[in-house]
Amino acid sequence: MLENEGLEKVWVTELEEGEVAEDEAALRVAQELGCGSLVIRPAPGGRANLVASERCCLLVDDELLKQLNCTAGMMISTLANFSYAQPDQRVATVKSAPFAVARADLESVVSILKERGPVLQARPIRNAPVAVLYSDPTSGERARTLFDNIMRQRLERFGASINFSLAVIEDRPVVAGAIRQLLGCNPAVIIVASTTAPACPEDVVGRALKQAGCHLERFMAPVEPGNLLMLAYKDEIPIICAPGCYRSAKPNVLDLLLPPLLARYRISGWEIACLGHGGLLG
């Protein structure tokens, strides 16, 4: 076959002392790279893939990933931070230099991972009931009629559905009481679907959250659509309001934040502030 292709010589590689074969090197790094709902699948050519074993949200240590990709001999690529992954979906790939990697370079990468911890966390999305509070200044049912279909479409992207819902007039004590009622259902997240847009946390929904004993984590996000985001917590339950994001199924700030919230990851105000790079969604 080689002669038919006009090849008279074939180059081969022989490992020298202090070198590790490409497949072994990729596998060793992959074994330290992630934790959670992941499985490792070796691939030809010095590759190892990390694959989701169930529905999950991927958390990525961006700074650690950059540090590792500045080392010699290995390259690591992942999905974006907060990505939603379905079972059997590839979420990361480790690729070694062709044929062999210097053992010292490999040990350096492995040492960094052992010291700093995994680059990836695949947090499973299990038992993640969603509660929705529809509100409007004149009729809560108007908000439900406007938003319910789009809300269900958006949640279906992440294998979730509306488990509890209320529709109320947008009045501070009424909204506060409804939030308390939904908190009693212990959902993974409460979504406030309001027909109004807050100018500040002192508007109706913000004051209602305060009355219900919630802590405001963040107002406004560097994301478009979705810059008027409001995120609060009552203990470990997040309450999220994103005006204007319920009218369209196109990607917006909810699509960025729902996967980690459904995985019961507590998003900080700092992490929302970091969404500006790539936050222009179209």
N, C-alpha and C positions, 0 to 999 in steps of 0.2 A: 504493500500500500504506500509506503514511504517512497519507494522508487518510482511508482506511478505518479506521485506528486512532484517528482523531480528533486527530492531531498536526499542528498548523499551523506549528510552528517546530522546527528542529533545531539544537541547539547543537554547535558544532565548536570544536576547540582548535587554535590556531596557535602553533607553537613560537616563543619569543622568544630573543633572543641570550643565550647563556649557559645554555641548556637542552638536554637530550639526550632523544630520544624513548624511551619506556618500554621498548620491545623491545630497542633497542640498549644501553640501560643495564643491563638484566638480563643480557644476553649477555656484556657486558664483565666483570661481576662473576663470572659463572659460569666464565669462562675462567681466572680466578685462584683460584677457590674450592677446587679439589680436584686431586689427583694420583693416579696409579695406574690401576686398572682401571675407568675411568669414561669415559662419552661424554656430550656435552651435546646436549640436544634442546630447541630453542626451543618455546615454547607461547604461545598467544594471550593478550593482556591483560597484557603486560609481565612475562612469566614465562619462566624457563629452568630446565629440569629436568636434574639429573645422574642418570645411570642406570648401573647396574653392567653392565660388558661381559662379566663372567665371575663364577664363584663367588668371593666375597671376604669379607673382614672389614672393617668400616668403623671407622676410628679418627677421633675427633672432638676437636678442640682446643676444649674447652668454654669456657675463659676468653676466647679470641679470638672465638668465636661470640657470646658475650654482648656483647663490646665492639663488634662490627660491628652488632649489632641495636640498639645505643643510638645509632647514627648516623642521620642523616635520609635519607629517600628510598628506602631499601632494607630489605627484610626477608629473612632466610635461615632456613629450617627444614631439619632433618636427622633421620635416624634416630638412635637412641641410640648412644653410644660402645660399641664391641665388637659391634655388630649384625652378624649374618650376612646377606648379600645374595645373591640368585640372579641369573643373567643376565637383563637387561631389567627388573630391579626398580628403581624410583625410590628414590634414597637421599637426595636433597636437592632443594629448590626455592628459587630466587631470585625474589623478587617486588618489582617497582619500585612507586613511587607512581603513581597513575593518570596516564596521558598523557605526563608528562615529569618528569625529575629535574634539579635544578640541577647544572650541570657541576661546580661546586666540591664539592658533596656526593658526587658520583660519584667524582671524583678522590681525595677523602679516603678512601673505602672501598677503592679500588684501591691507593692508596699503602700503607694498613695491610696489605693482603694481600701486597703485594710485599716489604714490610719484615719481616713476621712469618712469612710462609710460608702454605701452604694450611691451611684449616680442616679439610679432609677428606683422609684417606688411605684409598684402597681397596686393601688388601693382598690379592693373589690367593691363593686356596687351591688349590695345585697340588702334586701328588706329596706327599701328606700321610699317610703310613702311620701307623697307630695300633697301639701295643703295649699289651696288658692283662696285668696280673699279678693273678691270683685268689689270695687267701690266706685261710686259716682256721686256728684253733688245732689242729684235729684232722684236717681233710681239705681240701686245696685244691680238689678236685673238687666238694666241697659248695658252695664259693663260686661256682665256675663254673656249677653247676646253678641256684643262686639268682639270679645276676646276668646271665648271658650274654644272655638274650633282651632284657632291658631295656637293657643296654649297646648292643646292636646297633640297637635302635629309636632310642636317643638319637643315636648317630653318624649314622644315616641322615638325620636332620634336616639335617645339615650336609654331606651328600654324601660321608661318610666310612664306613669299615668297619674291622673288626679284621683287621689284617694279620699280627700275631704275638701269641701268647698262651702263658702258662704258668700252671700251677696248683700251688701249693706249700703246705706246712704253714707257719704263721706263727711261724717261729723266726728269730731275728736273722741268723745266718750263712746260713741257707737263703734268706731273702728278699734279703739282700745279694747273694748269688751269682746269683739269678734276675734282679735288677735289672741287674747287670753283663752278663749274657747278653743281655737285651733291649736294653741300650745299644749292644751290638755290631751290632744290626740298623739302627741310625741312624734311629729313628722320629721323626716330628714331635712326638710326645708319648707318654709312658708313663703309663698310668692304673693305679693300685694299687687294686683292688677288694677291700677287706678286709671281713670280717664283724664286725670289732671296731672300736670307736671309741676313738681315743687321748685320754688325759687330758692329755697333754703330749708334746712332741717326744722325750722320753726313753722313750716306750713303744716296742714292738717295731719298728714300721715306721720311726719316726724314727731309732732307733739303727741300723737296717739301712741307711737312706739315708746316714747318716754313715759307716758302714763301707764303703759302696760309693764313697765319695769325693764325695758330693753336697753341695751347699751349700743349706741350708734358707733359703728366701726369706721364707716367711710361715707362721705357724701361727695359725689362726682367721681367719674372715672375717665382716664385718658383713652377712651374708646369711642369710636363713631361707627354705627349708631349705638347709643347707650350712655352718653356722657352724664346724664342726670341720675345715674345709679345711686341708690341709697341701700346700704347694707348694715344691718343691726343684728345683735345676738341677744337671746334670752337664755342664759346659761350656755348650753352647747347647741341650741337650735338657731340656725340662721333665718333671718327674715330679710327678703330682698325685694326691692321695688325698682323697676326700670321703666319709667314713663316712655311711651311711644314705641316700646319694643314688643308690644303685644298685638300690634296691628298688622304685622308682616312676618312671614315665615323666613325671610331672608336673614342671614347671619347677623347677630348683634351681640351685645355684651352678655346676654343670658347664655348664649351658646358657649362662651368662654368659661363662665363660672358655674354652670349647672353640673358638669361632670365632677369637679372636686366636692361640691356641696352634697351631691347625691352619694358620694363616697365617704361622707361625714368627715371631710377634711376642713379644718377651721381656717378660712382664708383671712389674712390680715389686711389692714389698710395699706401697709407697705407693698404687699404683693399686688394689690389693685393698682397702686401707683406705678408699678413696673410694667403694666400692660401697654404703655404708650408705644413702645417699639413693636410694631405690627398691629397696633390698635386701630388703624384705619382699615375698617373691614369692607368698605365700598359703599 
